[in-house]
Structures are given as structure tokens and as C-alpha cells.
Amino acid sequence: GFSHNPSPKKPLTLSLHGWAGTGKNFLSQLLARHVHPAGLRSKFVHLFLATLHLPHQQQLQLYQEQLQSWIRGNVSACPYSVFIFDEMDKMHQGLIDAIKPFLDYYEQVDGVSYRKAIFIFLSNAGGDLINKAALDFWTSGKEREEIQLKDLEPVLSVGVFNNKNSGLWHSSLIDRNLIDYFVPFLPLEHKHVKMCVRAEMKARGHAVDEKVVEAVADEMTYFPKEAKIYSDKGCKTVQAKLDIH
């Protein structure tokens, strides 16, 4: 809908939350490819890693200035720029507020319009809240597929706002409702891990061997310990385990 809107009122801002290996990176790459077919290889898609690009707390002010000028330069070059901020939960408090002017409902900021850009935040923060909700559903005999966005979104935005390790702690981006969607990624069940194994085998050009699929999925660790419903690492270590087989 956003990409078909000729004059959006603000940039699209998505915050993707969930445990490791549940597909946040995968989805952000799909979205990037939808806008720019070269995906992460496109010079208009920018991946930003908190621990690599912004490691030092004492340089916060410098980072804020660099971030603003980097975004300004890239959107000036291409209004449809896509910015992916990974490891939001490792980002220093207050840093992300530096980009607030670009996400707001302004027609232009210093002569540049940011309204057609897309900002995607990826974070493990809130993963515990999502997992708890999924577990509660399972305990009450409901299917994982019955969980709806309305069951999780309010819990998630409040939880992330109040989580000191979320990168969005007391952030004006949440305060001012500048994040369009908080997207929860649910923990993966045994059957989903098997789907990941099959997809990886096909990607490598191998025929799918269900014995190997079962073996790899069984080697993953699951929680809660007694019931073993959800994968601890999502599909994160599927590739490495498949190498052994």
C-alpha cells in the first residue's frame, strides 16, 4: 500500500521484534528487494549494525550527527532509500531519536522530502513478551496461527518503550507514534524448523531427504524444557547443522 501511494504523509517505519532466527532479517531483505531488485547489493538499501557502526557510548553526539547527515545524503540521492537498522536492542539509549525529524509528518526537512523512504528496525527486544504470549495461547489449547496482531501489538509497544535494552527506551519515536507498525515474529515450532531445513536443502540443489530433515530438526533445542514446543534459536543454526549431515 505504501509503495503504491504517490504522496505518503510520512516515511514507512516498521519495527520488527522477535527471538533470534524467526525471520526478521529475512523479511527485511524481501522488503528491500521489493523496492530495489538488487536488495542489499543496491546502493539505495542501507544496512546498519549497532555494534559495528556505533560501538562507543562516549561518542553518542558524534554518532547522532553522522546518522543525520548519512540519511540526509542518501535520501537526497534517492527518495526511495531503504534503511535497515539491525541490533536495535544493542543501540545506545537516545541515539535513534536523532532520526526523529526524518520520520515525522514534515513535507520537507531542509529542502529534502523523506516521505518515500522506508525505515526498518530489527530487534530481539520484546521477544520474551512474544514468546510468553505464544506459550499462553498454547497452554489454553489454541493454535499458534490463531494469535493476531491485536493480541501482541499493544504489549509490544509498551514493553519496548519501557525496556532499557531495546534501543527505543523512552524514545520519542514511540511517544509521537512515528512507528507505523510493531511487527511481532512468533517463535517457531518443530514443523517450521523442518520447513527451514527443506528450504535450505533445495537452495543447495539437494533432493529433500525427510530422514535428514527430521534429524536436523530434532537436534535443535526447544522450550519450555518439559514440552519442547518452540525452537530456542528459530532457524538460526539450521545451515550449520545441515553441513554436518
Secondary structure, 3 states (H helix, E strand, C coil): CCCCCCCCCCCEEEEEEECCCCCHHHHHHHHHHHHCCCHHHCCCEEEEEHHHHCCCHHHHHHHHHHHHHHHHHHHHHCCCCEEEEECHHHCCCCCHHHHHHHHCCCCCECCECCCCCEEEEEECCCHHHHHHHHHHHHHCCCCHHHCCHHHHHHHHHHHHHCCCCCCCCCCHHHHCCCCCEEEEECCCEHHHHHHHHHHHHHHCCCCCCHHHHHHHHHHCCEECCCCCCEECCCCCCHHHHHHHC
